[in-house]
């Protein structure tokens, strides 16, 4: 049987929703709370889409496993992104050369014109904290900044008011302040 237009649109929508979530997570624009809202909203949207597609396929006596497989894969990708922060880790690896160059300039006392790009990242503020840590902020939310800091995880826990921390290397951490 031929796939209906609504099935194609809903399947495409779920893929776009997942892609937007992953891109936003990779670029460091979400606080952990924002990621949780996106995750729950995405799961709700996928559940509704999946239910509709499953019922639609059952009424027309078509196989349901393709829909279930798509939904299972989508949920696994979003959950793995939230639990392991792999989009941020990949973006960090791609952007590391730029981050290191900007950090070296900050450490040397040079003034950085912002916003500045480092790979896929947009650095909105670059500073040397009073405690001597290079901070490259991707989000300047007054409720707590998000970005990359050049110090150990133990130092980050002491020197910042953390909401979340992702250890990228021994010298680079991705943090969200509270």
C-alpha atoms as one frame of an Amber mdcrd trajectory, in Angstrom:
protein
   0.000   0.000   0.000   1.052   3.536  -0.676   2.133   5.741   2.244  -0.304
   8.583   2.918   0.787  12.206   2.801  -0.027  12.716   6.487   2.312   9.844
   7.427   5.131  11.406   5.428   4.509  14.834   7.000   4.337  13.478  10.559
   7.425  11.307  10.098   9.301  14.269   8.628   8.170  16.467  11.511   9.514
  13.984  14.072  12.873  13.844  12.287  13.078  17.664  12.121  12.157  17.906
  15.808  14.972  15.511  16.696  17.441  17.401  14.488  16.561  20.767  16.068
  16.948  19.286  19.554  20.360  17.797  18.718  21.618  20.977  17.030  20.538
  23.130  19.961  22.126  20.710  22.429  25.361  20.644  20.410  25.727  24.405
  20.213  25.347  24.902  23.950  22.285  27.145  23.912  20.310  25.105  26.419
  20.465  25.044  30.148  19.873  21.567  31.479  16.329  22.653  32.315  15.790
  23.679  28.686  17.036  20.289  27.544  14.609  18.572  29.890  11.675  20.649
  28.585  12.692  19.882  25.013  13.074  16.217  25.823   9.625  15.957  27.423
   8.020  18.018  24.682   9.722  15.916  22.037   8.649  12.662  23.680   5.073
  13.931  23.864   5.113  14.937  20.200   6.637  11.615  19.163   4.137   9.672
  21.278   1.230  11.482  19.637   2.717  11.028  16.171   3.510   7.382  16.860
   0.038   6.674  18.203  -1.563   8.271  15.171   0.662   6.395  12.720   0.188
   3.063  14.508  -3.601   3.433  14.562  -3.624   4.614  10.960  -1.571   1.622
   9.855  -3.670  -0.798  11.887  -6.878   0.449  10.245  -5.399  -0.112   6.803
  -3.886  -3.496   7.807  -0.325  -2.390   7.186   2.747  -3.358   9.187   3.373
  -1.271  12.271   6.998  -2.238  12.888   8.458   0.529  10.648   6.710   3.149
  12.783   7.776   1.491  16.022  11.358   1.163  14.767  11.471   4.864  13.839
  10.050   5.887  17.207  12.431   3.612  19.111  15.443   4.989  17.237  14.317
   8.567  17.750  13.793   8.087  21.477  17.170   6.324  21.807  18.976   9.195
  20.040  17.355  11.909  22.169  17.873   9.994  25.426  21.510   9.266  24.600
  22.065  12.955  23.819  20.624  14.027  27.160  22.352  11.334  29.228  25.827
  11.456  27.640  25.972  14.976  26.124  27.453  13.526  22.926  26.299  16.451
  20.723  28.277  18.876  22.905  31.271  16.514  22.939  31.304  16.211  19.148
  30.934  19.953  18.722  33.774  20.492  21.173  36.035  18.151  19.189  35.190
  19.964  15.956  35.668  23.385  17.590  38.658  22.629  19.812  41.247  24.385
  17.671  39.206  27.602  17.695  38.499  27.351  21.429  42.193  26.814  22.175
  43.172  29.819  20.021  40.649  32.116  21.698  41.641  30.824  25.153  45.323
  31.522  24.427  44.468  35.098  23.433  42.386  35.590  26.601  45.176  34.112
  28.746  47.650  36.522  27.102  45.427  39.457  28.090  44.205  40.294  24.591
  40.758  41.783  24.179  38.387  39.573  22.168  35.734  41.119  19.919  32.534
  39.180  20.457  30.564  37.472  19.141  33.281  35.301  17.629  32.976  31.883
  16.014  34.899  28.806  17.044  33.778  25.958  14.812  29.991  25.678  15.139
  30.064  27.605  18.412  29.413  31.291  18.850  31.338  32.732  21.763  29.320
  35.624  23.213  31.801  36.588  25.950  35.422  35.676  26.614  37.055  36.474
  29.928  39.682  35.560  32.427  37.803  35.086  35.696  39.120  36.685  38.900
  40.182  33.173  39.904  42.359  32.815  36.779  40.117  30.575  34.687  39.547
  31.211  30.983  35.777  31.327  30.343  34.286  31.224  26.852  30.555  31.816
  27.268  28.055  30.686  24.620  24.981  31.921  26.520  24.886  34.998  28.768
  21.576  34.258  30.468  21.354  36.361  33.666  20.012  33.266  35.451  23.312
  31.498  34.812  25.805  31.528  31.987  26.665  28.538  29.806  29.983  27.882
  28.147  33.414  26.345  28.120  35.964  26.843  30.884  39.616  25.919  30.755
  40.305  24.241  34.075  39.968  20.850  35.729  36.562  19.516  36.745  37.548
  19.779  40.413  38.463  23.464  39.954  35.201  24.126  38.084  33.213  22.645
  40.981  34.969  24.990  43.410  35.212  28.180  41.331  31.740  28.274  39.768
  28.165  27.989  41.003  27.323  24.985  38.832  24.015  23.675  37.614  25.689
  21.111  35.382  29.154  20.126  34.240  30.316  18.008  31.306  33.935  16.874
  31.462  35.344  17.204  27.950  39.084  16.783  28.613  41.173  17.154  31.748
  41.552  20.882  30.908  38.198  21.764  29.312  34.748  21.615  30.882  31.338
  22.595  29.561  29.381  24.213  32.373  26.018  25.771  33.094  25.935  28.086
  36.077  23.021  28.271  38.462
